[in-house]
């Protein structure tokens, strides 16, 4: 048990060295743009599964690619179905955390739940949240980490 906890703490320390998620997201976008330019330059293609037509990679660095990215940005963002519930839930969690409500509720759950039952409670909440809403698991992962942190356990174990 001690080795596993030590390993999780090392993994957490490594994760804390990562840049801000926004910078990671921007970096992944830049990587995708560069990969599209490379794939288009190499002439990569694939067969369309329904029509059987050959579809070629378009470079996002071309004027047509930049125009496509900019004109479809909002529809791509809003067309992602789970986005609405996730944004609302994360907004609510942010307000609950800043007001202190989340900390109090998590402490009460930890104090009323015996140590070995904590994993069961998180797992049960995961099963129930997946039945209640499509975005439940997205909200539950950071909550589980906060719950384990409040119980003086590695947050990564709660996320797992």
C-alpha positions as protocol buffer text, in pm:
chain_id: "A"
residue {
  index: 1
  type: UNK
  ca { x: 0 y: 0 z: 0 }
}
residue {
  index: 2
  type: UNK
  ca { x: 283 y: 239 z: 82 }
}
residue {
  index: 3
  type: UNK
  ca { x: 450 y: 183 z: -258 }
}
residue {
  index: 4
  type: UNK
  ca { x: 123 y: 253 z: -438 }
}
residue {
  index: 5
  type: UNK
  ca { x: 69 y: 574 z: -242 }
}
residue {
  index: 6
  type: UNK
  ca { x: 429 y: 680 z: -305 }
}
residue {
  index: 7
  type: UNK
  ca { x: 383 y: 611 z: -677 }
}
residue {
  index: 8
  type: UNK
  ca { x: 62 y: 814 z: -687 }
}
residue {
  index: 9
  type: UNK
  ca { x: 234 y: 1104 z: -511 }
}
residue {
  index: 10
  type: UNK
  ca { x: 516 y: 1093 z: -766 }
}
residue {
  index: 11
  type: UNK
  ca { x: 262 y: 1089 z: -1049 }
}
residue {
  index: 12
  type: UNK
  ca { x: 79 y: 1383 z: -893 }
}
residue {
  index: 13
  type: UNK
  ca { x: 405 y: 1579 z: -861 }
}
residue {
  index: 14
  type: UNK
  ca { x: 477 y: 1509 z: -1227 }
}
residue {
  index: 15
  type: UNK
  ca { x: 125 y: 1620 z: -1323 }
}
residue {
  index: 16
  type: UNK
  ca { x: 169 y: 1943 z: -1128 }
}
residue {
  index: 17
  type: UNK
  ca { x: 468 y: 2029 z: -1349 }
}
residue {
  index: 18
  type: UNK
  ca { x: 246 y: 2036 z: -1660 }
}
residue {
  index: 19
  type: UNK
  ca { x: 163 y: 2378 z: -1803 }
}
residue {
  index: 20
  type: UNK
  ca { x: -180 y: 2536 z: -1761 }
}
residue {
  index: 21
  type: UNK
  ca { x: -457 y: 2338 z: -1939 }
}
residue {
  index: 22
  type: UNK
  ca { x: -524 y: 2635 z: -2169 }
}
residue {
  index: 23
  type: UNK
  ca { x: -164 y: 2628 z: -2288 }
}
residue {
  index: 24
  type: UNK
  ca { x: -185 y: 2252 z: -2339 }
}
residue {
  index: 25
  type: UNK
  ca { x: -503 y: 2300 z: -2545 }
}
residue {
  index: 26
  type: UNK
  ca { x: -339 y: 2571 z: -2759 }
}
residue {
  index: 27
  type: UNK
  ca { x: -34 y: 2349 z: -2806 }
}
residue {
  index: 28
  type: UNK
  ca { x: -251 y: 2058 z: -2920 }
}
residue {
  index: 29
  type: UNK
  ca { x: -430 y: 2286 z: -3168 }
}
residue {
  index: 30
  type: UNK
  ca { x: -94 y: 2400 z: -3307 }
}
residue {
  index: 31
  type: UNK
  ca { x: 18 y: 2037 z: -3334 }
}
residue {
  index: 32
  type: UNK
  ca { x: -301 y: 1946 z: -3520 }
}
residue {
  index: 33
  type: UNK
  ca { x: -254 y: 2236 z: -3763 }
}
residue {
  index: 34
  type: UNK
  ca { x: 106 y: 2127 z: -3832 }
}
residue {
  index: 35
  type: UNK
  ca { x: 6 y: 1762 z: -3871 }
}
residue {
  index: 36
  type: UNK
  ca { x: -266 y: 1858 z: -4119 }
}
residue {
  index: 37
  type: UNK
  ca { x: -8 y: 2052 z: -4325 }
}
residue {
  index: 38
  type: UNK
  ca { x: 229 y: 1755 z: -4322 }
}
residue {
  index: 39
  type: UNK
  ca { x: -42 y: 1502 z: -4407 }
}
residue {
  index: 40
  type: UNK
  ca { x: -171 y: 1721 z: -4692 }
}
residue {
  index: 41
  type: UNK
  ca { x: 183 y: 1763 z: -4822 }
}
residue {
  index: 42
  type: UNK
  ca { x: 231 y: 1385 z: -4822 }
}
residue {
  index: 43
  type: UNK
  ca { x: -102 y: 1338 z: -5002 }
}
residue {
  index: 44
  type: UNK
  ca { x: -266 y: 1126 z: -4734 }
}
residue {
  index: 45
  type: UNK
  ca { x: -621 y: 1015 z: -4802 }
}
residue {
  index: 46
  type: UNK
  ca { x: -888 y: 776 z: -4682 }
}
residue {
  index: 47
  type: UNK
  ca { x: -1201 y: 616 z: -4820 }
}
residue {
  index: 48
  type: UNK
  ca { x: -1533 y: 763 z: -4711 }
}
residue {
  index: 49
  type: UNK
  ca { x: -1713 y: 477 z: -4529 }
}
residue {
  index: 50
  type: UNK
  ca { x: -2057 y: 548 z: -4683 }
}
residue {
  index: 51
  type: UNK
  ca { x: -1984 y: 668 z: -5034 }
}
residue {
  index: 52
  type: UNK
  ca { x: -1652 y: 499 z: -5101 }
}
residue {
  index: 53
  type: UNK
  ca { x: -1509 y: 825 z: -5236 }
}
residue {
  index: 54
  type: UNK
  ca { x: -1146 y: 908 z: -5169 }
}
residue {
  index: 55
  type: UNK
  ca { x: -1113 y: 1200 z: -4922 }
}
residue {
  index: 56
  type: UNK
  ca { x: -782 y: 1388 z: -4912 }
}
residue {
  index: 57
  type: UNK
  ca { x: -639 y: 1571 z: -4610 }
}
residue {
  index: 58
  type: UNK
  ca { x: -675 y: 1949 z: -4631 }
}
residue {
  index: 59
  type: UNK
  ca { x: -406 y: 2164 z: -4477 }
}
residue {
  index: 60
  type: UNK
  ca { x: -528 y: 2395 z: -4202 }
}
residue {
  index: 61
  type: UNK
  ca { x: -237 y: 2629 z: -4279 }
}
residue {
  index: 62
  type: UNK
  ca { x: -376 y: 2716 z: -4623 }
}
residue {
  index: 63
  type: UNK
  ca { x: -605 y: 3017 z: -4669 }
}
residue {
  index: 64
  type: UNK
  ca { x: -899 y: 2780 z: -4718 }
}
residue {
  index: 65
  type: UNK
  ca { x: -807 y: 2589 z: -4401 }
}
residue {
  index: 66
  type: UNK
  ca { x: -776 y: 2904 z: -4189 }
}
residue {
  index: 67
  type: UNK
  ca { x: -1108 y: 3029 z: -4327 }
}
residue {
  index: 68
  type: UNK
  ca { x: -1270 y: 2695 z: -4243 }
}
residue {
  index: 69
  type: UNK
  ca { x: -1135 y: 2697 z: -3886 }
}
residue {
  index: 70
  type: UNK
  ca { x: -1255 y: 3052 z: -3821 }
}
residue {
  index: 71
  type: UNK
  ca { x: -1600 y: 3019 z: -3979 }
}
residue {
  index: 72
  type: UNK
  ca { x: -1680 y: 2683 z: -3816 }
}
residue {
  index: 73
  type: UNK
  ca { x: -1536 y: 2753 z: -3472 }
}
residue {
  index: 74
  type: UNK
  ca { x: -1866 y: 2840 z: -3301 }
}
residue {
  index: 75
  type: UNK
  ca { x: -2072 y: 2565 z: -3465 }
}
residue {
  index: 76
  type: UNK
  ca { x: -1801 y: 2311 z: -3378 }
}
residue {
  index: 77
  type: UNK
  ca { x: -1799 y: 2431 z: -3016 }
}
residue {
  index: 78
  type: UNK
  ca { x: -2177 y: 2443 z: -2971 }
}
residue {
  index: 79
  type: UNK
  ca { x: -2240 y: 2125 z: -3171 }
}
residue {
  index: 80
  type: UNK
  ca { x: -2072 y: 1914 z: -2903 }
}
residue {
  index: 81
  type: UNK
  ca { x: -2376 y: 1771 z: -2718 }
}
residue {
  index: 82
  type: UNK
  ca { x: -2238 y: 1726 z: -2362 }
}
residue {
  index: 83
  type: UNK
  ca { x: -2091 y: 2078 z: -2355 }
}
residue {
  index: 84
  type: UNK
  ca { x: -2397 y: 2255 z: -2211 }
}
residue {
  index: 85
  type: UNK
  ca { x: -2450 y: 2031 z: -1907 }
}
residue {
  index: 86
  type: UNK
  ca { x: -2075 y: 2022 z: -1836 }
}
residue {
  index: 87
  type: UNK
  ca { x: -2042 y: 2401 z: -1846 }
}
residue {
  index: 88
  type: UNK
  ca { x: -2341 y: 2450 z: -1617 }
}
residue {
  index: 89
  type: UNK
  ca { x: -2222 y: 2183 z: -1373 }
}
residue {
  index: 90
  type: UNK
  ca { x: -1868 y: 2320 z: -1362 }
}
residue {
  index: 91
  type: UNK
  ca { x: -2003 y: 2672 z: -1310 }
}
residue {
  index: 92
  type: UNK
  ca { x: -2209 y: 2544 z: -1017 }
}
residue {
  index: 93
  type: UNK
  ca { x: -1909 y: 2358 z: -875 }
}
residue {
  index: 94
  type: UNK
  ca { x: -1694 y: 2670 z: -907 }
}
residue {
  index: 95
  type: UNK
  ca { x: -1950 y: 2876 z: -716 }
}
residue {
  index: 96
  type: UNK
  ca { x: -1984 y: 2603 z: -452 }
}
residue {
  index: 97
  type: UNK
  ca { x: -1608 y: 2587 z: -409 }
}
residue {
  index: 98
  type: UNK
  ca { x: -1555 y: 2965 z: -385 }
}
residue {
  index: 99
  type: UNK
  ca { x: -1839 y: 3005 z: -136 }
}
residue {
  index: 100
  type: UNK
  ca { x: -1697 y: 2730 z: 85 }
}
residue {
  index: 101
  type: UNK
  ca { x: -2001 y: 2505 z: 46 }
}
residue {
  index: 102
  type: UNK
  ca { x: -1811 y: 2234 z: -141 }
}
residue {
  index: 103
  type: UNK
  ca { x: -1542 y: 2211 z: 127 }
}
residue {
  index: 104
  type: UNK
  ca { x: -1800 y: 2178 z: 404 }
}
residue {
  index: 105
  type: UNK
  ca { x: -2001 y: 1915 z: 218 }
}
residue {
  index: 106
  type: UNK
  ca { x: -1690 y: 1713 z: 132 }
}
residue {
  index: 107
  type: UNK
  ca { x: -1568 y: 1724 z: 494 }
}
residue {
  index: 108
  type: UNK
  ca { x: -1909 y: 1603 z: 613 }
}
residue {
  index: 109
  type: UNK
  ca { x: -1905 y: 1317 z: 363 }
}
residue {
  index: 110
  type: UNK
  ca { x: -1554 y: 1218 z: 468 }
}
residue {
  index: 111
  type: UNK
  ca { x: -1637 y: 1238 z: 838 }
}
residue {
  index: 112
  type: UNK
  ca { x: -1958 y: 1038 z: 800 }
}
residue {
  index: 113
  type: UNK
  ca { x: -1798 y: 776 z: 574 }
}
residue {
  index: 114
  type: UNK
  ca { x: -1549 y: 533 z: 715 }
}
residue {
  index: 115
  type: UNK
  ca { x: -1213 y: 522 z: 533 }
}
residue {
  index: 116
  type: UNK
  ca { x: -1262 y: 195 z: 350 }
}
residue {
  index: 117
  type: UNK
  ca { x: -1613 y: 291 z: 234 }
}
residue {
  index: 118
  type: UNK
  ca { x: -1493 y: 606 z: 60 }
}
residue {
  index: 119
  type: UNK
  ca { x: -1404 y: 422 z: -262 }
}
residue {
  index: 120
  type: UNK
  ca { x: -1742 y: 249 z: -259 }
}
residue {
  index: 121
  type: UNK
  ca { x: -1924 y: 583 z: -221 }
}
residue {
  index: 122
  type: UNK
  ca { x: -1729 y: 736 z: -512 }
}
residue {
  index: 123
  type: UNK
  ca { x: -1796 y: 430 z: -729 }
}
residue {
  index: 124
  type: UNK
  ca { x: -2165 y: 436 z: -641 }
}
residue {
  index: 125
  type: UNK
  ca { x: -2181 y: 806 z: -723 }
}
residue {
  index: 126
  type: UNK
  ca { x: -2015 y: 731 z: -1058 }
}
residue {
  index: 127
  type: UNK
  ca { x: -2270 y: 465 z: -1146 }
}
residue {
  index: 128
  type: UNK
  ca { x: -2561 y: 687 z: -1041 }
}
residue {
  index: 129
  type: UNK
  ca { x: -2422 y: 990 z: -1225 }
}
residue {
  index: 130
  type: UNK
  ca { x: -2383 y: 791 z: -1546 }
}
residue {
  index: 131
  type: UNK
  ca { x: -2751 y: 695 z: -1520 }
}
residue {
  index: 132
  type: UNK
  ca { x: -2861 y: 1050 z: -1445 }
}
residue {
  index: 133
  type: UNK
  ca { x: -2676 y: 1250 z: -1711 }
}
residue {
  index: 134
  type: UNK
  ca { x: -2431 y: 1201 z: -1995 }
}
residue {
  index: 135
  type: UNK
  ca { x: -2190 y: 1453 z: -1847 }
}
residue {
  index: 136
  type: UNK
  ca { x: -2198 y: 1310 z: -1493 }
}
residue {
  index: 137
  type: UNK
  ca { x: -1863 y: 1138 z: -1519 }
}
residue {
  index: 138
  type: UNK
  ca { x: -1695 y: 1462 z: -1628 }
}
residue {
  index: 139
  type: UNK
  ca { x: -1811 y: 1635 z: -1310 }
}
residue {
  index: 140
  type: UNK
  ca { x: -1753 y: 1336 z: -1083 }
}
residue {
  index: 141
  type: UNK
  ca { x: -1381 y: 1297 z: -1158 }
}
residue {
  index: 142
  type: UNK
  ca { x: -1272 y: 1631 z: -1006 }
}
residue {
  index: 143
  type: UNK
  ca { x: -1521 y: 1583 z: -722 }
}
residue {
  index: 144
  type: UNK
  ca { x: -1376 y: 1242 z: -642 }
}
residue {
  index: 145
  type: UNK
  ca { x: -1027 y: 1392 z: -638 }
}
residue {
  index: 146
  type: UNK
  ca { x: -1142 y: 1665 z: -399 }
}
residue {
  index: 147
  type: UNK
  ca { x: -1315 y: 1409 z: -179 }
}
residue {
  index: 148
  type: UNK
  ca { x: -1001 y: 1196 z: -153 }
}
residue {
  index: 149
  type: UNK
  ca { x: -791 y: 1506 z: -86 }
}
residue {
  index: 150
  type: UNK
  ca { x: -1027 y: 1602 z: 199 }
}
residue {
  index: 151
  type: UNK
  ca { x: -976 y: 1253 z: 342 }
}
residue {
  index: 152
  type: UNK
  ca { x: -594 y: 1295 z: 327 }
}
residue {
  index: 153
  type: UNK
  ca { x: -569 y: 1038 z: 47 }
}
residue {
  index: 154
  type: UNK
  ca { x: -404 y: 1088 z: -293 }
}
residue {
  index: 155
  type: UNK
  ca { x: -643 y: 1275 z: -524 }
}
residue {
  index: 156
  type: UNK
  ca { x: -527 y: 1066 z: -820 }
}
residue {
  index: 157
  type: UNK
  ca { x: -661 y: 756 z: -644 }
}
residue {
  index: 158
  type: UNK
  ca { x: -1002 y: 924 z: -625 }
}
residue {
  index: 159
  type: UNK
  ca { x: -986 y: 1011 z: -992 }
}
residue {
  index: 160
  type: UNK
  ca { x: -897 y: 653 z: -1078 }
}
